[in-house]
Amino acid sequence: MTNTSTPTDEHLLALISDNCPDLIALLDANGCFVYSNTAHFIRLGRDVQSLVGITVFELVHPEDAGGFEKAITGSAKRRTVFSVSARWVSESGRGARFDSLGKWITADGGRSQYLLLCSRQSASHENARKTPVESPEVRLEALHLLARAEGEKNHVARAIHDDLGQKLTALTLELSLWKTELDSGQSKSVNAIREKIAVLTELANGMINFTRQVTATLRPRVLEEFGLVAALEWHLEKVQQQTGMACSLSEDCPRCEMDPFIAAQLFKLVEEVIQLRLRATCKSLHLRLLAQDDTLVVVFEDSSKDRQLSPEITARIRLLGGEIQVSNEEKSIVIALPMKPAAMLLD
């Protein structure tokens, strides 16, 4: 026989809140979680039990926490409904913007007050996350990056023509003259032969060095053979030797399988950010490479003040489906990229 017992009101409310896609929370007067629905785990990876006793401000991005707290305290005095938009930080460290509605309510005959907070992920953030290359703004950025890539290819082509082409021409000419002299029976002293060999050797070494420089610029061999961590160590050592800027690297990527495309893109981003740090007269730089769930995170930490990033860097990160955070207070730049590129991006 089927059980047709009527669920209690409390059970019905639990069903509604736990199946709601929005973040629903009840906070005490200090902003500490008293209750949170399962959407906090789905959206932020925050276990419901782990939230009890911590403040909501610990979940809000530090740069938005001040405005978030101001909106809450201001509404507490007026007892009015308030709205506020802020970035919330997931358990993995990634941020997402949520639009929140809140209202202070009383209980126990007015002796206690609680904050009922409902937060919905911003539609603009959701659309940007689902379709990273469909908006006109991002498409314009993509065209700009393609134009820049074409310019870089032209620059490499000119460098090969001007440097390597001239050396090959000179080498061919020297060999042709030497062959003509030998065919005509002109005798050469040992010293003259040594001088000629020295000239040819210098030309050959110049071409070898140039080829290595071009190859390293396009994609260092150590990246493909030994992986991203080894490539970053190699690059930081080279930067330190060439510029004198103290560089260090720490990594926490246990058994993470990086997509070669993403690894190459992250290495290129690190190169460009380091160049910007050098222009900002940075004296020391520490890189932290982390693997969090399905995300690669690289953190730049230094003591300089200027942390302006170029539009090209921001555009590339957005097109890769990643995120970037710049904090002058924490003296850091954080770049997060998915470990695997979206299929639509590869297409």
Secondary structure in CASP SS format (residue, H / E / C, confidence):
PFRMAT SS
TARGET T0000
AUTHOR 0000-0000-0000
METHOD secondary structure of the structure
MODEL  1
M C 1.00
T C 1.00
N C 1.00
T C 1.00
S C 1.00
T C 1.00
P C 1.00
T C 1.00
D H 1.00
E H 1.00
H H 1.00
L H 1.00
L H 1.00
A H 1.00
L H 1.00
I H 1.00
S H 1.00
D H 1.00
N C 1.00
C C 1.00
P C 1.00
D C 1.00
L E 1.00
I E 1.00
A E 1.00
L E 1.00
L E 1.00
D C 1.00
A C 1.00
N C 1.00
G C 1.00
C E 1.00
F E 1.00
V E 1.00
Y E 1.00
S E 1.00
N C 1.00
T C 1.00
A H 1.00
H H 1.00
F H 1.00
I H 1.00
R H 1.00
L H 1.00
G C 1.00
R C 1.00
D C 1.00
V H 1.00
Q H 1.00
S H 1.00
L H 1.00
V E 1.00
G C 1.00
I C 1.00
T E 1.00
V H 1.00
F H 1.00
E H 1.00
L C 1.00
V E 1.00
H C 1.00
P H 1.00
E H 1.00
D H 1.00
A H 1.00
G H 1.00
G H 1.00
F H 1.00
E H 1.00
K H 1.00
A H 1.00
I H 1.00
T H 1.00
G H 1.00
S H 1.00
A H 1.00
K H 1.00
R H 1.00
R C 1.00
T C 1.00
V C 1.00
F E 1.00
S E 1.00
V E 1.00
S E 1.00
A E 1.00
R E 1.00
W E 1.00
V E 1.00
S C 1.00
E C 1.00
S C 1.00
G C 1.00
R C 1.00
G E 1.00
A E 1.00
R E 1.00
F E 1.00
D E 1.00
S E 1.00
L E 1.00
G E 1.00
K E 1.00
W E 1.00
I E 1.00
T E 1.00
A E 1.00
D C 1.00
G C 1.00
G C 1.00
R C 1.00
S E 1.00
Q E 1.00
Y E 1.00
L E 1.00
L E 1.00
L E 1.00
C E 1.00
S E 1.00
R E 1.00
Q E 1.00
S C 1.00
A H 1.00
S H 1.00
H H 1.00
E H 1.00
N H 1.00
A H 1.00
R H 1.00
K H 1.00
T C 1.00
P C 1.00
V C 1.00
E C 1.00
S C 1.00
P H 1.00
E H 1.00
V H 1.00
R H 1.00
L H 1.00
E H 1.00
A H 1.00
L H 1.00
H H 1.00
L H 1.00
L H 1.00
A H 1.00
R H 1.00
A H 1.00
E H 1.00
G H 1.00
E H 1.00
K H 1.00
N H 1.00
H H 1.00
V H 1.00
A H 1.00
R H 1.00
A H 1.00
I H 1.00
H H 1.00
D H 1.00
D H 1.00
L H 1.00
G H 1.00
Q H 1.00
K H 1.00
L H 1.00
T H 1.00
A H 1.00
L H 1.00
T H 1.00
L H 1.00
E H 1.00
L H 1.00
S H 1.00
L H 1.00
W H 1.00
K H 1.00
T H 1.00
E H 1.00
L H 1.00
D H 1.00
S C 1.00
G C 1.00
Q C 1.00
S C 1.00
K C 1.00
S C 1.00
V H 1.00
N H 1.00
A H 1.00
I H 1.00
R H 1.00
E H 1.00
K H 1.00
I H 1.00
A H 1.00
V H 1.00
L H 1.00
T H 1.00
E H 1.00
L H 1.00
A H 1.00
N H 1.00
G H 1.00
M H 1.00
I H 1.00
N H 1.00
F H 1.00
T H 1.00
R H 1.00
Q H 1.00
V H 1.00
T H 1.00
A H 1.00
T H 1.00
L H 1.00
R C 1.00
P C 1.00
R H 1.00
V H 1.00
L H 1.00
E H 1.00
E H 1.00
F H 1.00
G C 1.00
L H 1.00
V H 1.00
A H 1.00
A H 1.00
L H 1.00
E H 1.00
W H 1.00
H H 1.00
L H 1.00
E H 1.00
K H 1.00
V H 1.00
Q H 1.00
Q H 1.00
Q H 1.00
T H 1.00
G C 1.00
M C 1.00
A E 1.00
C E 1.00
S E 1.00
L E 1.00
S E 1.00
E E 1.00
D E 1.00
C C 1.00
P C 1.00
R C 1.00
C C 1.00
E C 1.00
M C 1.00
D C 1.00
P H 1.00
F H 1.00
I H 1.00
A H 1.00
A H 1.00
Q H 1.00
L H 1.00
F H 1.00
K H 1.00
L H 1.00
V H 1.00
E H 1.00
E H 1.00
V H 1.00
I H 1.00
Q H 1.00
L H 1.00
R H 1.00
L H 1.00
R H 1.00
A C 1.00
T C 1.00
C C 1.00
K C 1.00
S E 1.00
L E 1.00
H E 1.00
L E 1.00
R E 1.00
L E 1.00
L E 1.00
A E 1.00
Q E 1.00
D C 1.00
D C 1.00
T E 1.00
L E 1.00
V E 1.00
V E 1.00
V E 1.00
F E 1.00
E E 1.00
D C 1.00
S C 1.00
S C 1.00
K C 1.00
D C 1.00
R C 1.00
Q C 1.00
L C 1.00
S C 1.00
P H 1.00
E H 1.00
I H 1.00
T H 1.00
A H 1.00
R H 1.00
I H 1.00
R H 1.00
L H 1.00
L C 1.00
G C 1.00
G C 1.00
E E 1.00
I E 1.00
Q E 1.00
V E 1.00
S E 1.00
N C 1.00
E C 1.00
E C 1.00
K C 1.00
S E 1.00
I E 1.00
V E 1.00
I E 1.00
A E 1.00
L E 1.00
P E 1.00
M C 1.00
K C 1.00
P C 1.00
A C 1.00
A H 1.00
M H 1.00
L H 1.00
L H 1.00
D C 1.00
END
